[in-house]
């Protein structure tokens, strides 16, 4: 029994001395393939066992770059019209995928939040163009932003408003990086919910003329 205790003590002391060796040495890795992982370059071809040279010999050129038109999962078709006068006119034909969809109360609340965060600083929380940057002419903005409740904006197609969000217009810059495509449609839905119907200028003119005639009589 005494011999076993002595042997065990010697083993423990030896293990202690071994473990207190060079601290810069990381020791042995239990799973070296996981500990020393192989680095892979994004979109780069990783040559394994001469596979890249083998492909070249067979006349195959591999770049690992996605083919043209590739879309990320959950993404939508790219906006088809250019940032030009022609593209602006064509945008009226760009229809919203949410035309036949009614946003839920929570979705409309999110649409309102997106508008307040991205648009209200110029167009105002009431959509009247009197945001903090204009402030009735006392703000730092040199010109009043568009009143989104006026007849001009009411008569714009949803696709045209989308075009303006995509590229910007006049003093307004692009918000393509701030709002995802789906979010832009949500914001447009929110704007429409606050606008009300457009005034029929033709009917208004006719009514005015009739009233004037009646007064003259």
C-alpha positions in Angstrom: 0.0 0.0 0.0 2.9 2.3 0.9 4.5 1.7 -2.5 1.3 2.6 -4.3 1.1 5.9 -2.4 4.7 6.7 -3.3 4.2 5.8 -7.0 1.1 7.9 -7.2 2.8 10.8 -5.4 5.7 10.7 -7.9 3.3 10.7 -10.8 1.4 13.7 -9.5 4.5 15.6 -8.8 5.8 14.8 -12.3 2.5 15.9 -13.9 2.7 19.2 -11.9 6.2 19.9 -13.2 5.2 19.1 -16.8 2.1 21.4 -16.6 4.2 24.3 -15.3 6.3 24.3 -18.4 6.4 27.1 -21.0 3.2 29.1 -20.7 3.5 30.3 -24.3 3.0 26.7 -25.5 -0.7 26.1 -26.0 -0.4 22.4 -25.5 -2.1 19.7 -27.4 -5.4 20.4 -29.1 -8.1 17.8 -28.4 -9.7 18.4 -31.8 -7.1 20.1 -34.0 -9.4 20.2 -37.1 -11.8 22.4 -35.1 -9.3 24.3 -33.1 -7.2 25.2 -36.1 -10.0 25.9 -38.6 -9.2 26.4 -42.2 -9.9 30.0 -43.4 -12.0 30.5 -46.4 -12.2 33.6 -48.5 -15.6 35.0 -49.3 -16.5 34.3 -53.0 -13.0 32.8 -53.3 -12.3 29.3 -54.6 -10.7 27.1 -52.0 -8.3 24.7 -53.5 -8.5 21.3 -51.9 -6.2 18.5 -53.0 -5.5 20.2 -56.3 -9.2 20.5 -57.3 -8.8 24.0 -58.7 -6.0 22.9 -61.1 -8.1 19.9 -62.0 -11.0 22.1 -63.0 -8.7 24.3 -65.1 -7.4 21.3 -67.0 -11.0 20.4 -67.8 -11.7 23.9 -69.2 -13.9 24.9 -66.2 -13.5 28.4 -64.8 -15.0 28.7 -61.4 -15.3 32.1 -59.6 -17.9 31.4 -56.9 -19.5 34.7 -57.7 -23.4 34.5 -57.9 -24.7 34.6 -61.5 -26.5 37.8 -62.7 -30.0 38.1 -61.4 -29.3 36.1 -58.3 -31.5 37.3 -55.4 -31.1 36.7 -51.6 -33.8 34.7 -49.9 -36.6 37.1 -48.8 -35.5 39.8 -51.3 -37.7 41.2 -54.1 -37.2 41.9 -57.7 -34.9 44.9 -58.3 -36.6 48.2 -59.2 -36.7 48.1 -63.1 -36.8 51.8 -64.0 -33.7 54.1 -64.2 -33.2 57.4 -62.4 -34.2 59.6 -65.3 -37.2 61.6 -66.6 -38.2 58.6 -68.6 -37.9 56.3 -65.6 -40.0 58.8 -63.5 -42.8 58.7 -66.1 -42.6 54.9 -66.3 -42.8 54.5 -62.6 -46.6 55.1 -62.6 -47.0 51.6 -64.1 -45.1 50.0 -61.2 -47.8 48.5 -59.0 -47.6 47.7 -55.3 -47.7 44.1 -54.2 -49.8 45.3 -51.3 -52.6 46.8 -53.5 -55.0 44.1 -52.4 -53.6 43.7 -48.9 -54.9 45.5 -45.9 -52.2 46.0 -43.3 -53.1 44.9 -39.8 -53.2 47.4 -36.9 -49.7 46.3 -35.8 -48.3 46.6 -39.3 -49.9 50.1 -39.8 -48.3 51.1 -36.5 -44.9 50.0 -37.8 -45.6 51.9 -41.0 -46.3 55.0 -39.0 -43.1 54.5 -37.0 -41.1 54.1 -40.3 -42.6 57.3 -41.6 -41.9 59.3 -38.4 -38.3 58.0 -38.3 -37.4 58.6 -42.0 -39.9 61.1 -43.4 -41.4 63.3 -40.7 -38.2 65.4 -40.2 -39.0 67.0 -43.5 -42.6 66.3 -44.3 -43.8 66.7 -40.7 -45.7 64.3 -38.5 -49.0 65.6 -40.0 -47.7 65.1 -43.6 -48.1 68.9 -44.2 -44.5 69.6 -45.1 -43.9 71.5 -41.9 -41.3 69.2 -40.3 -38.5 70.3 -37.9 -36.2 71.1 -40.9 -38.7 73.7 -42.2 -40.5 74.7 -39.1 -42.7 77.3 -40.8 -39.7 78.9 -42.4 -37.7 79.2 -39.2 -35.8 75.9 -39.7 -32.5 75.4 -41.4 -34.1 74.0 -44.6 -34.1 76.6 -47.5 -37.4 75.5 -49.0 -40.6 74.0 -47.8 -40.8 70.2 -48.3 -43.6 68.7 -50.2 -47.0 68.7 -48.5 -48.0 65.1 -48.8 -51.7 65.9 -48.3 -52.0 68.2 -51.3 -53.8 67.2 -54.5 -50.6 66.9 -56.5 -49.3 64.1 -54.2 -52.7 62.5 -53.8 -52.9 62.0 -57.6 -49.4 60.5 -57.8 -49.3 56.8 -58.5 -47.9 54.6 -55.7 -45.1 53.5 -58.1 -44.1 57.1 -58.6 -43.8 57.7 -54.8 -41.8 54.5 -54.7 -39.5 55.9 -57.4 -38.9 59.0 -55.4 -38.1 57.0 -52.3 -35.7 54.8 -54.4 -33.8 57.7 -56.1 -34.9 60.9 -54.4 -36.2 64.0 -56.2 -35.2 67.7 -56.1 -33.7 68.4 -52.6 -34.8 65.0 -51.3 -32.1 62.3 -51.3 -32.5 58.6 -51.9 -33.9 56.5 -49.0 -33.1 53.2 -50.7 -30.6 52.3 -48.0 -32.9 53.3 -45.1 -36.0 51.5 -46.2 -36.3 48.0 -47.6 -38.7 47.6 -50.6 -41.5 46.1 -48.4 -41.1 48.9 -45.9 -41.4 51.6 -48.7 -44.8 50.1 -49.6 -45.8 50.2 -46.0 -44.9 53.9 -45.7 -46.9 54.6 -48.9 -49.8 52.7 -47.4 -49.6 54.9 -44.3 -49.4 58.1 -46.4 -52.5 57.1 -48.4 -54.4 56.4 -45.1 -53.8 60.0 -44.0 -54.3 61.8 -47.3 -58.0 61.5 -48.0 -59.5 61.8 -51.5 -58.2 64.3 -54.0 -60.2 67.4 -54.9 -61.8 67.3 -58.4 -60.6 70.6 -59.8 -62.9 70.4 -62.8 -66.0 69.9 -60.7 -64.9 72.8 -58.4 -64.5 75.2 -61.4 -67.9 74.2 -62.8 -69.5 74.7 -59.4 -67.9 78.1 -59.0 -69.1 79.3 -62.4 -72.6 78.1 -61.6 -72.6 79.9 -58.3 -71.4 83.1 -60.0 -74.2 82.9 -62.6 -76.8 82.3 -60.0 -75.5 85.3 -58.0 -75.7 87.5 -61.1 -79.3 86.6 -61.7 
